[in-house]
Amino acid sequence: MNWTFILDIAFYAVFGLLLAIPLVVLVAACTRTGFVESRTRVKEFLEKWAEFASTDFVDKIFKVAGISTVLFLLAFAAYTLNRFGDASLPKISATVNHMGSEKVRWSVENPNKEYRNMTFALRQLSGVHGDRQKWETMKGEMGVYDIRFARIAFAISLIFLTAGLIDLTSKSWKQYRKRGVVTVAGAMLGLFVSLWLWTDRQEQYVENLWSRYEGEYFIRHAALPCPAPWESRKPARKDTNTFLYPATCQ
């Protein structure tokens, strides 16, 4: 049984449940209503869209899995937010110099495709090769779920920020603008914390990745590889095989 796949579903399902909160806040801002009414609208909307899978066969599958169609939709939304964070956070992190982390800079900027080549070498040395399930399991052991947590938290903070900005455009201070100020303040804090968390977890992930690579390299060649690129501060390697086979260090 593919336990990694099941763990992924559980991970996104949990965040799918949490995603309902910013959705309620966003709908409340867009419709100029309170949270109670907004929650009702979100619930009705999700149940309506869930009708596409209302057949008995699909319902039985979801019952066996222990999830509902609505939760499935929210989990898919959480997965989409993770992909959004994966595409946007490296660029946003670059605007703040990756908070001074050379490891994050190396993994994001990927000079001469070093990061990709190193991960390829690790897959070959560890015997994973093209087995995606084994690779996903290995990434989970090295902390990839921490990174995904930060990505989704960043995207959720953006939803809160959007809702707060919409509330600030309201003419009624007592009803909505005050709520908008609180929402924007909380969203800005959430954006900063999630960006910091992503940088910290990405750095830890790179450290774990490199340590795993060094261990597999030593088992294969009875010697340690060249120093990590962020430690040597030398020009980037141009030879892909430098990570896979013994070579003269620069």
C-alpha positions in Angstrom: 0.0 0.0 0.0 1.2 3.5 -0.9 1.3 5.1 2.6 3.0 8.2 1.2 0.0 8.9 -1.0 -2.4 8.4 2.0 -0.3 10.7 4.1 -0.5 13.3 1.4 -4.3 13.0 1.3 -4.5 13.4 5.1 -2.1 16.4 5.0 -4.2 18.3 2.4 -7.5 17.2 4.0 -6.5 18.9 7.3 -5.5 22.1 5.5 -8.7 21.8 3.5 -10.7 22.1 6.7 -8.6 25.1 7.8 -9.1 26.7 4.4 -12.8 27.1 5.1 -12.0 29.9 7.6 -10.3 32.3 5.2 -13.0 31.5 2.6 -15.7 32.6 5.1 -13.8 35.8 5.8 -13.3 36.5 2.1 -17.0 35.9 1.3 -18.0 38.1 4.2 -15.8 40.9 2.9 -17.1 40.6 -0.7 -20.8 40.4 0.2 -20.6 43.0 3.1 -22.1 40.5 5.5 -21.3 39.0 8.9 -19.4 35.8 9.4 -22.5 33.7 10.3 -24.3 34.5 7.0 -21.0 34.1 5.1 -20.4 30.7 6.6 -23.9 29.6 5.4 -23.2 30.8 1.9 -19.8 29.0 1.7 -21.4 25.8 3.0 -24.2 26.0 0.4 -21.7 26.8 -2.4 -19.5 23.8 -1.5 -22.4 21.5 -1.2 -23.8 22.6 -4.6 -20.5 22.0 -6.3 -20.1 18.7 -4.5 -23.2 17.5 -6.3 -21.1 16.6 -9.3 -20.0 13.5 -7.4 -23.4 12.5 -5.9 -23.6 9.1 -7.5 -24.0 6.1 -5.2 -20.7 4.6 -6.5 -18.6 7.7 -5.7 -20.4 8.2 -2.4 -19.4 4.6 -1.4 -15.8 5.3 -2.3 -15.7 8.4 -0.1 -17.4 6.6 2.8 -14.8 3.9 2.7 -12.1 6.6 2.6 -13.7 8.3 5.5 -14.1 11.7 3.8 -16.9 13.7 2.3 -17.1 15.3 -1.2 -16.8 18.8 0.3 -13.7 17.8 2.2 -12.3 16.4 -1.0 -12.9 19.7 -2.8 -11.2 21.6 0.1 -8.3 19.3 0.1 -7.8 19.8 -3.6 -7.9 23.6 -3.0 -5.2 23.2 -0.3 -3.1 21.2 -2.8 -3.5 24.1 -5.3 -2.4 26.6 -2.7 0.7 24.5 -2.1 1.5 24.6 -5.8 1.0 28.3 -5.8 3.3 28.7 -2.8 5.9 26.5 -4.5 5.9 28.8 -7.6 5.8 32.2 -5.8 7.7 31.9 -2.5 11.2 31.5 -4.0 10.7 34.7 -6.0 9.3 36.5 -2.9 12.1 35.2 -0.8 14.6 36.6 -3.3 13.3 40.1 -2.7 14.5 39.9 0.9 17.8 38.2 0.0 16.4 34.8 1.3 16.8 36.3 4.8 20.5 35.8 4.6 20.5 32.0 4.0 23.1 30.8 1.6 21.6 27.4 1.5 18.2 28.7 0.4 19.8 31.0 -2.1 21.7 28.0 -3.6 18.6 25.8 -3.8 16.4 28.6 -5.3 18.8 30.2 -7.7 20.2 26.8 -8.7 23.5 28.0 -10.4 24.4 25.7 -13.3 21.5 23.5 -12.2 23.6 22.3 -9.2 20.7 21.7 -6.9 18.9 19.6 -9.5 22.1 17.7 -10.3 22.7 17.0 -6.7 19.2 15.6 -6.1 19.6 13.5 -9.2 22.9 12.1 -7.9 21.2 11.3 -4.5 18.4 9.4 -6.3 21.0 7.3 -8.1 23.3 6.7 -5.1 20.5 5.8 -2.8 18.9 3.4 -5.3 15.7 5.4 -5.7 16.3 6.2 -9.3 13.0 6.9 -11.0 10.7 5.5 -8.3 8.6 8.5 -7.4 7.0 6.8 -4.4 10.4 6.1 -2.8 11.5 9.6 -3.6 8.4 11.2 -2.0 9.0 9.0 1.1 12.6 10.2 1.3 11.6 13.8 0.9 9.0 13.4 3.7 11.7 12.0 6.0 13.9 15.1 5.2 11.1 17.6 6.1 9.2 18.4 2.9 5.9 18.6 4.8 7.2 21.5 6.9 7.9 23.4 3.7 4.4 22.6 2.3 2.9 23.8 5.6 4.7 27.2 5.2 3.6 27.4 1.5 -0.1 26.9 2.3 0.1 29.2 5.4 1.5 32.0 3.1 -1.3 31.5 0.5 -4.0 31.5 3.3 -2.5 34.8 4.6 -2.9 36.3 1.1 -6.6 35.3 1.1 -7.0 37.1 4.5 -5.1 40.1 3.1 -7.4 40.3 0.1 -10.5 40.1 2.4 -9.1 42.8 4.6 -8.4 45.1 1.7 -11.9 44.6 0.4 -13.4 45.5 3.9 -11.3 48.7 3.9 -13.0 49.9 0.8 -16.4 49.9 2.7 -18.0 53.2 3.6 -19.1 51.9 7.0 -16.2 52.2 9.5 -18.0 50.6 12.4 -19.3 47.6 10.5 -16.5 46.7 8.0 -13.5 49.0 8.0 -12.6 48.2 11.5 -12.8 44.5 10.7 -10.7 45.2 7.6 -8.0 46.8 9.7 -7.8 43.8 12.0 -7.8 41.4 9.1 -5.1 43.2 7.2 -2.9 43.5 10.3 -3.3 39.8 11.0 -2.6 38.9 7.4 0.6 41.0 7.2 1.8 39.2 10.3 0.9 35.9 8.8 2.7 36.7 5.6 5.9 37.6 7.4 5.8 34.6 9.7 5.0 32.1 6.9 7.8 33.6 4.8 10.3 33.3 7.7 9.1 29.8 8.4 9.4 28.8 4.7 13.0 30.1 4.6 13.9 28.3 7.9 12.3 25.0 6.8 13.8 25.2 3.3 17.2 25.7 4.8 16.8 22.7 7.1 15.5 20.6 4.2 18.6 21.5 2.1 20.8 20.6 5.1 19.1 17.2 5.5 19.3 16.6 1.7 23.0 17.3 1.6 23.7 15.2 4.7 21.8 12.3 3.1 23.7 12.8 -0.1 27.1 12.8 1.7 26.2 9.6 3.5 25.1 7.8 0.3 28.2 9.1 -1.5 30.5 7.9 1.3 28.9 4.4 1.2 29.5 4.2 -2.6 33.0 5.7 -2.8 34.4 5.4 0.7 35.2 9.1 0.6 33.4 12.4 1.2 32.3 14.5 -1.7 33.5 18.0 -2.4 32.4 20.6 0.1 28.9 22.0 -0.2 28.7 24.7 -2.8 27.5 27.3 -0.2 30.6 26.5 2.0 33.2 26.6 -0.7 32.0 29.8 -2.3 33.8 28.8 -5.4 32.4 29.1 -9.0 29.6 26.7 -9.7 30.4 23.2 -10.9 29.9 22.8 -14.6 30.1 19.0 -14.7 26.9 17.2 -13.8 28.8 14.0 -12.8 30.8 15.9 -10.1 28.1 15.1 -7.7 27.9 11.4 -8.7 31.5 10.4 -9.1 34.8 11.3 -7.4 36.2 14.5 -8.8 38.9 17.1 -8.0 37.3 19.7 -5.9 37.5 23.3 -7.1 
